[in-house]
Amino acid sequence: MWKNNKFQLKIWIYSLIAKAIYLTIRVLNKGNGYTWPGHFILKIQKNVLKDLSQVYPKGIILISGTNGKTTTSKVLSHIFDYLNVPVSTNKSGANLENGLVSGILLDTDMLGMTRKEYGVFEVDEFVLPKLLEHVSPTALLLLNLSRDQLDRYGETDIIFDKWKSAIAKLDASCFLVLDCEQKEFYDLHSVFKGRVFYFDADPALAKLTHLNGTFNAKNVNAACLTMSVLGYDHELVTKSLENFSVAYGRGELIEKNNTTYQLFLAKNPASFNHNLQMLSENTIDAKNLLFVLNDNIPDGRDVSWIYDVNPDLLKKVCNGKEVFVSGTRALDMAVRLMYAGVTVLQENVYADLNQALNAKTDGLVVILPNYSAMLEVRKFLIGRNIL
């Protein structure tokens, strides 16, 4: 509901600019156009999210944490869709401020108005405190916090202290949804004015989906708990999970020619170990493993974190499989694998990602890429960018 004509006019102008930039990027084939519209609008008005956060009659739901944001956001959006509750979301995974601004403005009508009831947005854990200065969410889901891109973020206690300071200023009308196994999250009780709810790793609900592993059980439980607190029928929420499809790069299957590729995003030690554990427990009939390690800006330049990946799991998952390596830091990944006791043939180390993807032309290839590598893999396989 718009507050007044001046407010409506302002949002309409922002939406026109955002859509013009988006269409230009798409026409010129420079990407999917989900970040630049928001980037430009923020240059015009840095506090624009304070206005945009008011366009949803039932409020905004924010999801943050080191891992699981995209999957949890997709589960929530899927449930809302099943219940015929329209929501906006940053489905491309653009989870910085510019991505949220784009997600909101690109989902408006010709008059710059939204017909959606909620905004459901994943938020980068480092950006969250700054975002909360402008946005007062209905619900805030904090999934986990672990080491990721130390050259960009620093240690986790620095991020958590910033979270704590920002959460202390939130309205009591907001509620928190937290992982019960993240002990430091209990400290938020002492500063937060609103209600706090905890989810666990019970696999029962995740078994209704195509998601495997402990992390995904938590992601599904976090989404379902949020729906319960919002007052939605548990039976309908549970029913909705039966036709859920995985998010891009999170167990996603891509067919090309006679080969099936399955992508598992492995962007930090926690997500890497989670995927290895999941692969070691599940009978995925793949004889080929491709590790792709980049050190581009979205990844961080420091790749020493690969030595925090469990060597026993690496060796177990690679046992009996042909192992391939690619990416800007392919040699570093190959050395890491060899230190774990994994044989990597010299001819299976590829500087060219396209050659690595074409090394096997039939069967199933499981790919473990970090973030920018995952985007590159998908671009090669499906011919377009996500962002």
N, C-alpha and C positions, 0 to 999 in steps of 0.2 A: 504494500500500500504506500503510495507516494505521499510525502508530508505536505508538499505544496507545489505550485507550478514552477517556481524557481528551481527547486530540487529536481523536478522531473526534466526540466530543460537541460540542466547541467549533465545529468546522466545520459540523456539523449545525445548530446554533443559528444560526450566521451565514447558512447557506443558507436556513433557514426565514424569517428576517427579510427577506433579499434578495428571495425569491420573493413574499412577502406585499406588499412595496412595489411590486414589478414588476406584480403582478396588479392592485393598486389603481390604479396609473397607467394601465394598459391599459383597465380597466373605466371609468374616468373620462374616457378619451380625452384624456389630457394628454401624449401622446407615446408613444414605443416603450418607454420605461422602462429603457433600458440604462445610464443614468448615476446616477440617484438611489439605487438600491439600494447601489451601491458607495460613493457619497458618504456615506450614512448609516452604513454599516458602518465606514468610516474614521473617523467621528466617535466611534464606540464604541471602536475599537481601531486606532490610527494605524499600527501595525506589522503589520497583519493579512496583508499580502502575504508576509511572511516565512514564515508558516504555509501560506498558500495555494499558494505556489510549490513546496511539497513534495508536492502531491497527484498529480503526473504521474510515473508510473514511469520514463519516458524523458526527462523534463526539459522545460524551457521554451525556446522559440526566440523571440528578440526581434528585431524589425525597426524600425530608426529611420533618420531622415534628413529633409531638408526636403521632398523630393518622392518619390513612388513607394511609400510605405509600404503603402497600401491595396491597390494592385495586386500588389505582391510577396507580401504576406500571403495574398491570395486565390489567387495561383498556387501557393504552397506548400500551402495547405489543399486546393486542388483536386487536386494530385498525391497527397497523403496519402489523400484520399478515393478516388481511382482505385486506389490500392494497398491499399485496405481497412484503412488505419491510422487509427483514430479520433482526432480532435484537437479541442480547444477553441480558439475564436478570438473576437476582438472584431470580428465581422463587420459590426457597425453602424458601425465606424470610431471608436468612442469610445476614444481612445488616451491619455487621462490615467489617473492611478492609479485613479480611481473606475470608469472603463470596464473596466480589467483586473479589478478586484475583482468587478464585476458579471458579466463574461464568464466568470469561473471559477465563481462561486457559482450562477449561473443554469443552468449546464451540469452540475449534479450531480443524482443521483437522489433518491428519497424519504428515503434514509438520509444524505444529504449526502455521498455518495461519488461519485467520478468514474469512468467506465468508459473514459476517454480515455487514450491513451498519451502524447501530447505536448500542451503548450499552445503555440499559435502566435499571438503577439500583436504588433501594431504599437504603437509607443510614440512619443509626441511627443518631438521632439529636445531640447526644453528640460527635459522631465520625466525623461528617461533617466538622468542622473547620480543623481538622488534615488532612482529606482526600483532602480538597481543596488546601493543600500545594503541593500536587503531581498531582492533576487532574484539568485541566481547562475545565469545561463542556461547551457544546453548549447551554444547557438550564439547569436552576436550579429551581425546583419547591419547594416552601416552603409552606406547607399546613396549619400549625398551630403550636402553642407552648403552652403547658399547663403543670401543675405539674404532674410529673411521676417519681417514684423511687427517692424520695428525698435523701435517704441514698446513692444513687449512683451519681445522677446528680446535686443535689442542686436546688436552686430556678431557675425559668425560666429566670430571668434577667441575671443571670450568663451565661447561654447558649446563650442568645440572643446577649450579648456583644461579645462573641467569634464568633458567626455568623457574626456579623457586621464587626469585624476586618478582618475576612477571606474574606468576600465578597468585601471589599474595595480593595483587591489585585487582583480580577478577571479581565480578559481581557474584553474590551468593546464589543468583538464579542459575548460574552455570553449574554443571556437574562434571566430575572427573571420572574417567574409566582407566584403571591402571592394572598393570601386570603384578599379580600377587607375589611373584618370585623375584621381582626387582626390589630388594630390601630398602634401597635408598629412597624409593618412592613413598614409603611410609612417612618420611620427613615432611612431605607436602601437607599432611594433615594439620600440622601445627601452624601453617600460615594461610591455608585456604579456608574461605568462609562458607563454601557450599558443600554439597553432598559428594561423597567419594565412594566409588564402587570398584570391585576388583574381579578380574577374570583369571582363569587358570589354564592349564594345558590339557584338560579333559578332551579326548579325541572324538567323542560321540558325535558332535555336530559336524566336525570336519569330514567324518566318514561319509556324510551325505553328499559331499562335493567331490571334485576331482583333485582336491588338495591333499598332499601327504606331509608328514613330518610334524614335529612338536611346534615349531614356529607357526606353521599354518593353522594348527589347532588353536593356538592362542589368537591368531588374527580373526578367525571365524568366531571364536567365543567373545572377543572384544566387540565385534560388530553386533552380534546377537544380544549381548548384554545391553548395549546402547539402545537397541530397538525396544527392549523390555522396559528400560527406564523411561523411555519416551512414551510408553503406554500401548505399544502395538502387541497384538495377539501372538503369543509364543508359538502356538500351533501353526499359524500361517507363516510366521517367520521361518520356522523349521522346514515347512513344506517348500518354501522358496529356494532352499539350498540345493534341492535335487537337480535343478537344471543350471547350476552355476558353471560358468566357463572361466578358465584361468586368465590372469592378466598377462599382457605381453612380457616375454622374457622370464616369466615365473612358472616354468614347467610347460610353457607354450610349445605346441607342435607346429612345425612349418614344413609343408611338402614342396619339394622342387625337383623336377625331373623324376627320377626313380628313388630319390633319397628322402628320408624323413629326418628332420633336425629337431631336437628337443633342447630348449634353452633354459638354463637355470642360472639366474643372476647371482654372481659370487663377487661382491664388491668390497668385502672386508672380512676379517677372520671369522666373525660370528656367522655371517651368511654363507661363507665358504664351508665352514664346518657343518652347518645345518644341512646344506645340500649334499655334502659327502655322506653324512650320517643317513640321510634319507635314501640316497642311492645304494648305500650298503645294506639297507634293510628291505628294499623293494626289488622285486625281480623285473627290472627293466631290461629287456632283451636287446642290449646294445653291445657290440664288440668294438666300438670306436669311441674314443673320448678326445675332445678338442678343448684345450685350455687356451683362452685368449686374454692376454694381459696388456693393457695400455697404461700410459702415464699422462694422459691428456688432462686438461683443466678440470673436467668434472670428476676425475678419479683422484687427483692429487699426484704430485711428482714422486713422492716417496713410496716405493713399493716394498719396503722392508717388511711390511705387515704380512707378506706371504709366508714368512717364517714363523708366524703365529698360527698358521693352519696346521691342524693335527696331522703329523707325518704318518701315523698308523692308519688313519682313515684314508689318506692319499694312496698309500700302498695297497690297502684292501680294495678300494674302488677301482684302481688301475690294473689290478691283478687279472691276467688273462685277456686283457684288451690291448688294442693297438692305440698308442697315445700320440696325439699330434699337438703342436704348440704354435701359436701365432701371436701377433700383436706387436706394439712398439717396444715392449719389454719381453719379447719371446724368449730370449736367451736367459734372462733372469728366471723366468718360469721354468725353463728346462732344467736349469741348475737346481732350483728348489725341488723339483720332482726327483732328480737324481739323488739329492741328499736324503730324500725319503725312501730311497731304494727302488725307485721306478725307472725302468729302462726307457729312454727316449732316443730313438734313432736319429742320426744327424739329418737324414733326408726327410724326417717328419717335422722339422723345425722350419716354419715358413715366415718370411718377412712379409709376404703378400697374403693378406687374409683371403682374398678370392681364391688363390691357389689352394690354401688350406681347406676351404669349404668344398672344393672340387676334388680333393684327394681321394674321397670315397664317393662312388656314384650309385651305390645301392644300400639298402638296409637302413638302420637307425644310427645316427650320430648324435651323441649327447655332448652339448657344448656348455662349458662353464666360463662365461666371460665376465669381466668387471663392467662398470656402467657404460663408458663410452664404447667399449668393445661390443657390448650387447646391441647398442644402437647401430653400429657399423654392420654387425652380422645381419640384423633384420633388414637393413637397407640393401645389402647384397642379395638377400633371399627373397624379399618381397618388392624391392624396387622403389621404396619411398622411405622418407624420414618420419620419425615419431614427432620430433620437435621442429 
